[in-house]
Amino acid sequence: MRRQGQTLPINIITARKDARKRAIVLKNRANDCITKPFRFRDLLERIEIHLSRG
């Protein structure tokens, strides 16, 4: 998406807890990464933060 010029926030949801994988996701310009299981409210808060930075 970034290569196509998309600037919308990208939040990755994953079941992998591997810190190296998370680092790779963030290095590839995702805005955030949340690991399952997670509280839905936590996901909403992260989305709100990224959208407010607009």
C-alpha positions, 0 to 999 in steps of 0.5 A: 500500500505504501508503494502505491502512495497510500498514507492511511494508517496501517494497523496489523493484527497478528497472532505472532508474538515474535518481537523480530516479526513485529520489528519487520512489520513496523520497519515496513512502514505499518503504523502499529501492530497488535497481538491477539488476543487483545481487548477490542477497546485497546484496538479502538484506542490505537486506531483513534490515535493514528487517525487523530494524527491525520 
